[in-house]
Amino acid sequence: MPFPLFRQVLCAGTFLLSLAASVPVAAQDVTISDLGAAYYSGFKTVDGQFYYMLRQERNVYDLFHLEIYGRDLQKKSSTDLRLGRNWYQGAARAVGDNGIFYFFTGKEGLLVQVNAAGQKTKEVRVPASDVYGSVVSIKATGDGDFYLTYPIDADKKGYVVARYGPDLTAKWQKEFAPEKGKYRVRYFEATPAAVYTVLDNSKAGWEVSCLDAATGTEKSRQELQPAASGFEPTMTAVDPAGQLLVAGTYRDQQKTAFVSIEKPGTPPPGGLFVLGLGPDGKQAFVSRMSYAADLAGKLNTRSTIQPFTVGEVPALKLHALVPRPGGGYAFIGETYKVFSFTDPQYEAAGGVRAPGTGGAGPGPQRRNILDFVVLELSAQGQLQSLRRIPKPYKIYHNHNAGGGPKEFENETAFAYRFLYQPDPAKLPEVVFLNWHQNLLYVNSLKTGTDTRDNLFTRRYLDQPAVPGAADRGELTVRDFSNDISKPPAELFYDEILPHAPGKFVYSHYEPSQSSLRLQVLDVPGK
């Protein structure tokens, strides 16, 4: 892709030793043994360039081994890291041929540089604080440098943006803190000309800061649409023209006298917004897409349970921004409906009213039902088309997406993993992980056409699975034991990661065997 995609891989992954017989023979098939569950923290990728694991030394609380794996899935090196009891591994990015890893505790952070051979070449400590909801981000500049942002100071109210050279020496570093309240860095993006930080100010609301890429001089700092305080960013990306795009939800702030009554089943006031910022940090455009006028009707068109409502908390989770052939761009995400025991269609959607405990009354088992959604926009952010693409198998999940940015970001119900673009003249395909009726699938869906939708006529109920077939772009990777109506805890051990074009790495961790199996497989349906 010509620019970084937002969140190509949702989370780190893991795998299993015994797979279903339907799994094809892998071109590469590797098993890593002696991985006790207490010491295994996931098999992860660094921008698809190489892979890594962080393994803790047995019976030594502060010694970790950073293991680097090549694209052939063979271990290249293992680096000892003396961290401490309360250290965590955060961001990891590829910068040229090197990998930059960030570790942190409540009082400081550690940058570790690993070269192409997997050997640690340098490490630098930074005075980072641990601020809830504030991200640490690493962005490569494209010339061997990288930017780093992290929260700072004992009062947990500020943040740092710095530009580092290949020797891990800061070329410039800027610190910021508000007069009142505290900053939380929520999003961070960079272009050749500018560095953007999207902030949540606990006293003043959302702000956007723009720094000069070469010097770190602040070009502008402005409130995010002060006239519409209902704006809530949920994603940022850089478009093909080098502008920063901030997307998210908004809620109309119009108030009526005494009380406001909304009709049951109607979309909430507000919708989605897209804000474009130029290299000076100033607004280039802003567009709004109303739930009622622009979104709800289109989302309902293929739903057999009406209405397919969108909620005040976004029922559209945006994952990636990609350029459209011929101009403009597209957001690719997932749309979902959350059923609860108060929903008229709750039982029809498979919900069970379980007896409450302690006299609390009926207790619901919540379910999320998801499909993909593609929003195509003009270069000025105007909505031109919206398609909901039903998945061949629905994900049913008992846990609602919510409880803070981390929970929403890492919600396991979201099936999206990464994009695969076999034809540069067309929108890319989505590669995703899905499960249904004791089978685990890897699927691909074309995002630029509606023709595949005719294959999937299943309702939003738990009906018998459609038999797997190559033309549906699906690959059965294994069976699992739990019924999908129960929390699929064992599925947390499975993940798919991008590999070479048209291929992916499937991983499964088997805790009973203390082993990790890695396979390189073809993207199905390609």
N, C-alpha and C positions, 0 to 999 in steps of 0.2 A: 504494500500500500504506500502511497506517496506521503502519508503523514501518519503519526502514531494513532492507533485505535485505542478507544477507551476500554480498558478492562477486557483484553482479548481472552484472558483466562481468569475465571472467577475465583478459583481457590486452588490450593495445593491438593494433590491427589495421592491415592493409595490403591492396592490391588490384592487379588486372591490366588491361591495355589490350585484349587480344583475349579475348572471352567466347564461350561456346558459343551457337549459334544459338537455343537454347531459352530464353535469358534474355528475359523480357518487357520491353517498352519501359518505362523508368523515368519516373516523374513528374518526378524531378530526376536529372540525369545530368551530372556535372561531371568534367572532367579537369584535373589540376594538373601542369604540366610542370616541367622543370629541377630534378628531385629526384635528384641523384646518390646512389648507394647509400651512399657513405661519409658522407653528410650527412643521410640520412633515418632517423628514429628511430620512425616509426609515427604513424598517425592515431588519436587517442584522444578519448574523451568525458569530460566533467565532469558526472557524475550525469545525463546525458541533457539537460542544459540548454544546453550549447554544446559545440563540438569544438575541438581544438587540435593543432598540431604544434610540435615543437621542432627547428628547422633550424640547422645549424652553418654559419657563414660559410666559404666556400671559402678555403683556404690561410691561415686565421686560426684558431689553435687555441682561443682563449678567447672568441670572439664568437659568441653564439647569438641566433636570432630566435624569439621565442615568437609564433606565428601563431594568432590566434583566428578561428574560423569559426562563423557562425550556423547555425540549424537549416535554412536554405536552402542550406547548404554553400558560401556565398560568404564570402570572407575579410573579416573586419571590421577587423582591425588587425594590425600586426606590431610587437612591442616588442623593442628591443635589450637583451640581457643580457650583460654582461661578467663571465663566470664564471671560467673557468680550465681548465687541462688535465684535471684530475681531478674535475670536478664532474659530478653526475648529477641527473636529474630524478626526484623521488620522488612523494609524495602530491599529489593535486589534488582539491579538493572545491568544490562550490557552497555559498556562504554568503549567503543572500538573493539579491540580484541580482548579487553579486560572485563571482569565482572566486579561490580561494586556492591558490597553487602553492608547493610546497616543493622546494628544490634543496639538495644537500648534497655535502660532501667529507669527508675524514677528520677535519677539525678544526672545521668550522663548518657551519651551515645557513643558508639564505636563504628568507624568506617573501616572496612577491610577490603583491600584490593587483591584480586586474584587474576593471574595472567592466563594466556591461552593454554598453557600447559597444566593449569590448575594449581599452580604454586602461589602461595601468599607472597606478595611483593612489598606491601606496606600496610600499616594501620595507623589511624589517627582518631583521637578521642575528641568529642565535642560536648559542650555543656548543655545537653538537651534535657528538658523536663518531660514528664509524662502527663499530658493534658488530655482528659477524656474528650473524644470527638475531634481532636486535632491530628491531622495526618502528618507523616513524614514522607517526603517525596524526593525521588532522584530522577532527573531528566538529562539525557545526553544532548550535547550541543551539536554533534555531528563532526567535530574537528578534534576529538580526543578529550575535550573538557566536559564537565557536567555541572548541573545546578543541584543544590541541596537546600531543602527547607525543613525546619524542625522547630518545635516550641521550646522556649527558654525561660529562665529565671525562677527563683525560689517562690515567688508569688504566683507563678504559672499564668502570666498574663501577656506574654509577648511571643515573638517568633523571629527567626533568622532566615534570610535568604542569602546564599553564597554561591560563587562560581569557583570551582576547583579545576586545577590543571591535572595532567596525567601523573604528576608526582604527589598528588593529594595536598598540594599547597593552595590555599585560598587566594585567588587573584583579586577578588573583592568580596566583602561581606557586609551586609546591612542588617541592623537590628531595629525592630519596631515594637512599640507597646502603646496601648491607648491611655489617655489620661484617667479614664474611669473604666472599670470592668476589665475584661480580658479578651484577647483574640483567640479564636480557634481556626486554624487553617483547614479548610474543608477540601479545596481543590487547588491544583498547581499545574500550570501549563507553560510551555516555552516555544517561541518561534525564533528564527535567526535574528529578529529585530527586538523582541520584547519578552519579558518574563512576567506572567500574570499570576497573582495570588488571589483566590476567592476566599473571603474571610467571613466568619460569623462573629460579630462584635456583640458581647453579652449585653451591652447597654444601648448600642445604636443600630443594631440589626446588621444586615449583609453589606459588605464593602468589597470593592475590587481594586487592587493595587497593580499598577503597571510600572515595571522597572526597565531601564535601558539594558539590553543584553550585554553590551560591551563594558559598561562602567558601573552598573548597578544603581545609577541615579534614578530616583523616582520621577516618572513622567506625570503620573496622575494617581489620585486616590479618590474614589467617588462612591457614594451610596448606591446600592443596587435598586434602581427605580424607586426613589423616595416617595413618589406619588402613589405607588402600589405596594404597600408594605406586606401584602399577602404573597409576594414572590418567595419561593422556596426552591433553590437550585438542587438538582439531583444528579447532574452530569455536566462535565465540561469536555471540550475537544477543540482541536485546531482544524479549521476547514481548509480546502485546497488553496484558497487565496491567502492563507496565513492569518486569518482573523480568529480571535478567540470566540467560541460559541459557548454560551451558558444556557443550559436548558433545565426546565423543571416545571413545577406546578405553581399556579397562583390561585388565590381565592379573592373574589370580589369583596371589597370592603364597604360596600354600600349598606347603610343601616336604615332600618325602618323604625317608625315610632313604636315604642313599647315592646313589640315582639315581632319576630320574623318566623313565619310558618312555611315550611317546605312541604309540598305534596309528596306522599309516599311513592317511592319508585322513580322520582325524578332525579336527574343528575344534579350534583351540588353546584352552587355558584362557583365560577372560576373555570380553570382548565389548564392547558399547558402553555408555556411561553418559551421563546427562543430569543436570546439577546446576542447581538454581534458587536464585538469591540475591535477597533482598529489597533495598529501598532503604537498609537499614542494613548491607548487605554480609553479613548472616548467612544461613546455609543455610535455605531454605524447604522444599526437598525434594531428594532424590537417587534416581534410579532406575537400575537396571542391566538390560541386555538381554544374556543369555548367548548366545555364538556357538552352543553346542551345543543349548541348550534352546529358544531364541527365534528365532534368525536363520537358521542353516544350512539347516534343513529347508525354510523358506519360500523361501530363495534358490534352492534346488535344484528347485523345482516345475516350472519351465519350461525347465530345462537338458537338452539332449540329450547332453551330456558330463557324466557324474556322477563324483564329486560336484562341484558348483560351490562350491569351498571358499573360505572366508574366512581370511585369514592374520593373523599376529600384527601385522604392519604393516597398517593398516586396508585391507581390500578394499572398504570403503564410504567413498567420498569425499563428504562433505556439502557442499552448495553454498548452500542457502537455507533459511530458516525462514519459514513463512507461517501465518497464522491459519486454522483450519478453520471452515467454516460450522457453526454450532451449538455451538462451543466447542472448546477444545484447540488443537493446532497440528500442523503436519506438517513434517518434514524432507524436502527433495528433494535427491537426490544421484545418484551413479553407483556401481555396483558392478562390479568387474572381476576377472578371473582372469588371472594371469600364468603362462604356460607356459614351461618351460625344458626342456633336453634330458633332464633326469632325470624329467620327468613322463610317466607311461604314455600319456597322451593327446597328447603333444607333437606327434608327427608327424601324428596325425589332425587336429590343429588347424592344420596348415599349417607347422609348424616344419621347418627344414632343418638337418641336422647338417653344418656346414661343417668342412673339415679344419683342424686347429689349426696354428699356426706355432711354430717353435722347439722342436718336440718337446713342446708343451703338450697334445697330444691333441685330441680333438674339441672344437670350440667352438660353443656354441649361438647361435642367433638368437632372442632372446626375443620373445614377443608378448603384448600385452595385448588382452583381448576384453571389451568393456564393454556394459552396459545401464543404464537408469535405475532408480532405486529410490525408493519413497515410503514413509516411515514415518509413520503417523498415531498421535499420542500424546494422552493426556488432558492436562488443565491441570496435573496433577501429574507429568507425564513418563512415565506408564505406557504401554507399547506396546499399541495396540489393533488395528492392522493393519499389514501389511508387504506391499508389492507390488513385484515386479520387472517393469518394462515393457520388453520387448525393443525395441531400435531397429530401424527398417526396414533399415538397413545397418550392419554392424559395423565398428568401427574396429580395424584391426590396426596395431600399432606395435611397433617393435623396441626401444624404450628403456623400461626399467623405471621406475616412479615411485619415487623415493627419492633419497638423497644429500643430505638436508637439507631444511629447510622451504621454501626458495625453489624447489628443483627439484620438490618434491611439489606446491607451490601452482601452479606454472606448467606442469605436465606437459601437453604438447600433445595427448596422447591423450584428455583429457577434452573431451567435445563440448559440454557445457553452456555457454550464453552468458548468457541472461537469461530473465525470466518475462514472460508476457503474460496479462493477466486480462480477458477479454472479458465475463465474468459475475461480479459481486462475490459472488453466492450460491454460487459453486463454486470449487474450488481452481484456481489459475492453470495455464496451459499452459507447457510448457518450449519455448523456441526454441533450437535447437542447430545447430551446424555439423558436418557429417559428410562423409566421402569413401569411395568404394568403386569399384574397377575403373575408374580414370581419369576418374571423374566427381565433382564437388564439389556437395554438396547443402546447402540450408538446410531444416530440418525443424521441425515443431511436433508435440508430443505432449500429449494430455490426461492430466493426472496424477490425476484423480479418478474414473477408470473403468477397467475391464479390457477393455471391448468392443473396443478397437482392437487388442488383442494378437492376436486371431484373424486379422488381416491378415498377421501376420508369422510365418510358420512355418519360416523359414530356420533351419538349424542353426548351430552356432558354427564351421562350416567355411567355406572360401572358395568357396562355391557361386556360380553365376551370379546376377547382381543381379536383383531383382524390378523389372520395368518401372515407371518413375515414373508416378504418377497423383495427381490432385488429392485423392482421398479418403484418400490416405495422408499428406497434409499435407507434401508435399515439393516443393522447387523446385530444379531443376538450374541452377546458376549458371555453371559453366564446366567445360571439360575440362582435364586436365593430363597431362603426358607420362610421369611416373614410374609404374611399377607400384607398387601399394600395399605390396608386400612389401619395398620398399626405403625407406630413410628419406625421407619426403616433404618434403624441404627447401623446395621451391618453394611448398608450402602454407603456410609460415610467413608468406607475403606476403598472405594473405587473412584477413579478419575481418568479423564482423557486429556491429553496435552498435545499441542501442535508439534509436528515433526517436520519432515520435508513436505513440499507441496503435494497434496493428495494423500498424505499419510498422517497418522497420529500415533501417539504412544498411549496404550491402555495399561493401567497399573492396578493391581489389587494386592492389598496387604492382608495376610491371613494370620490373625493374632494367635490362633491355636498352634500354628506351625512356626511362628516367629519368622515369617518369610515374606518377601515381596517379589511378585512376578511382574515383569515388564515385557510388553509385546509391541512391536511396530506392525500396524495393520493399515490397510487401505481405507480411505474415507469411503463409506458406502454410498452407492448411487452416483459416483462420479462419472 
